[in-house]
Amino acid sequence: MSGAAARGGPAASGDVIELRVHGASRASAGQVLDLPQVEQVAGDRSGGFYRPARRRPGAGGAGRVTLEAYRWGDLPAGTVARTLSLVFLLPFMLVNVAIWMRPPGRGSDVTVRSLCRLLALTLTALYVLACAGVALDLIAWKCTASPHCLAGRTWLSWLGGRPVGLRLAVLALVPAGAVGLLWRASTRPGRVFEAFRAPEAEVSAHQLGTVGRWDSEPLVGRLRSIHVAAAFATLDVTLLAARAAPGVSAGTVALAVVTGAVLVTCAVLLCTPPLIDRAATDRRLDRITSTLRTVTLVLTVVVTAHVLAGPAPWREGGGLPGYDMILTWLFVIQTTLLAALGVVLLCRRDRGPGATPLLGLGALAMAAAAISLAVAYSAELVYRVADFLDRDAPTGEAITAWPPRAYTWAIFGFFRAVLITLVVAGLVTLLSRPGRLRAAAAIVARDHPDPPPDAEPRLRQVRKAVARARFTEILIPLAVVYACLAGIGTATTTLGRMEVWPGDVIERFAGVPADLVTFLIAFGSWVIAAVILGLVLGAIFAYRTAEFRRHVGILWDLGTFWPRAAHPFAPPCYAERAVPELARRITFLVESGNAVLLTGHSHGSVLAAATVLQLPPRVSRRVALLTYGSPLRRLYARLYPAYVDDEALREIGARVGWRWLNLWRATDPVGGWIFSAHRPAGPDPAGDPATAVDRRLRDPAAVVAPPGDSVPPPIEGHRPGESDQPFIEAARELVARLREPPDPPDAAG
């Protein structure tokens, strides 16, 4: 236990501890407990347990209920710098999430993991090529050869007139430094909480029960070595392609063969999950991957020296030789991998009766979004630097000319995918609106029968809120539509190899003027810049503004909930600490003679569910679970079918003796029911305890202003409601059930 825990100590034996776990809002401990003064009793500033500074009666009525809050909000992102880093690491984070969205069953598990890891490797290569496009193509090859570009730029003028090999060798330090920066950032200590590990024989065998029990650092170390090796090998390929343009020498061929062997080895290692996913105690592969990384670093030094000292004359003018071809082939590989992933997922998806449409295709949508965003980032970086270098060029004379055609096609593809997706989303919104409004009207009529005539404006607001909340079910098909369009956009970048521009092709086959297409591409470039700026501002406001944080925090929390199993440069996983820390705290409280009412709002309910699966039966028999605004069934069961399914949810209920209540509102766009949309009026004839878990709350409580007030109650939606009467009543019911004699040990869970 930490020093804070020692100071706070457990509650008196026989108490019920109401342990609250907040959601993605990252609220303060005082807000979670609805108290002005709290004190920390365990943990640290990033994730800690808090109690009221002074005791007060809790939800349990007779007897004592001690409130306690677990605040984990600063584990995914705490400082502004760390939050902003998530914006630029977003493609890495998305492709890492994709590997956890694989469908259930072992038939496609190895294939999906391999494809996701190969796609992650292409993102690293694209990262290097974007940096090389700026440093080697735009600056070393073009700008330093132009007096106009060097004019007024003292930071570059010292390279003017220098040999081409020297310019390339010096500025190759920029992409090498960028790789080193990511390498250094990814090796910072993770948030693994090793002070507690549940006994292996007593935790759930379900995959959701493994959350937080990963020892992922060995795997991340292997992936890191492979990605660093591939990154430097990509830089080597770029330099060697430029060196080979005037004529191929024996030294160039030999270095190219070694570099190709390195890249092939990286891909082969990623396609063998039984090797790469070895247990933490098996360090044989660690030596292989670290040796591969060391060999590549030495190879990069040799390649740079070869470029610097090679006697063959350079072919100057135009763009960096071979760069456009390498970039285009990378896009071809990405398109092929996305298509293969889509085929595998379509073949393995559930086609049984009652299966959710497009279930299991989340991995494709997420991987395509990662690729699309990474391509947009890279293209925008090159375009903005080109604009900067051309800023003072004479009229009609562009110093850097155009960036590679592949980037132009990439911007065109991204803009087209976003535009068509927005049009489809608009049409779907309009077409689905009548049906959603009819369903909303039925819900409102059931919740508020016989309303007074003056309540009609408020009723319309409630119906619209319910209809908007039901739009969540449409987001997954829209994401798949965007994934297909993004994949097509990546595929069209290969047209750059035909030395044609998008405007020329569109004008020839569609009759749209090339100037209009060129304008749209330039506009699309600024749209990408606006998206990136919006993400940066969103990250800043999410850190500084609690209300705004509630809307965007779910993205970071969903992305960093899963360990780094596909991309080692993705942000660290906070569940590796949060879930074991919760399990340890609950075990400590129960073994001290207390019972625990575990409550979780929104994403906090996911942490709570994973925690219950790790509690030994002797502990879970003294635990009750209250979830509200929970996305377990509505989002997680659809996005992560291999980890959240009916079997896992029923095991959670059985482990706590079905002392589980789930509160949800029809106006909530995130949370929903777990087992059944409506609790039956009487006992379930089949005796299924799962049917008594879900309770839908009327929201708002009334559509007219109560006596003594001038406005009707607010529409709560996804907001937490620990102070609301339904929550208090549900907590009291569960506390009363906890105070009943415990089940015998052989009947637990």
Secondary structure, 3 states (H helix, E strand, C coil): CCHHHHHHCCCCCCCEEEEEECCCCCCCHHHHHCCCCEEEEEECCCCEEEEECCCCCCCCCCCCEEEEEEECCCCCCCCHHHHHHHHHCHHHHHHHHHHHHCCCCCCCHHHHHHHHHHHHHHHHHHHHHHHHHHHHHHHHHHHHHCHHHHCCCHHHHCCCCCCHHHHHHHHCHHHHHHHHHHHHHHCCCCCCCCCCCCCCCCCCCCHHHHCCCCCCHHHHHHHHHHHHHHHHHHHHHHHHHHHHCCCCCHHHHHHHHHHHHHHHHHHHHHCCHHHHCCCCCCCHHHHHHHHHHHHHHHHHHHHHHHHHHCCCCCCCCCCCCCHHHHHHHHHHHHHHHHHHHHHHHHHHCCCCCCCCCCCCCHHHHHHHHHHHHHHHHHHHHHHHHHHHHCCCCCCCCCCCCCCCHHHHHHHHHHHHHHHHHHHHHHHHHHHHHHHHHHHHHHHHHHHCCCCCHHHHHHHHHHHHHHHHHCCHHHHHHHHHHHHHHHHHHHHHHHHHHHCCCHHHHHHHHHCCCHHHHHHHHHHHHHHHHHHHHHHHHHHHHHHHCHHHHHHHHHHHHHHCCCCCCCCCCCCCCCHHHHHHHHHHHHHHHHHCCCEEEEEEECHHHHHHHHHHCCCCHHHHCCEEEEEECCCHHHHHHHHCCCCCCHHHHHHHHHHCCCCEEEEEECCCCCCCCCCCCCCCCCCCCCCCHHHHCEEEECCCCCCCCCCCCCCCCCCCCCCCCCCCHHHHHHHHHHHHHHCCCCCCHHHCC
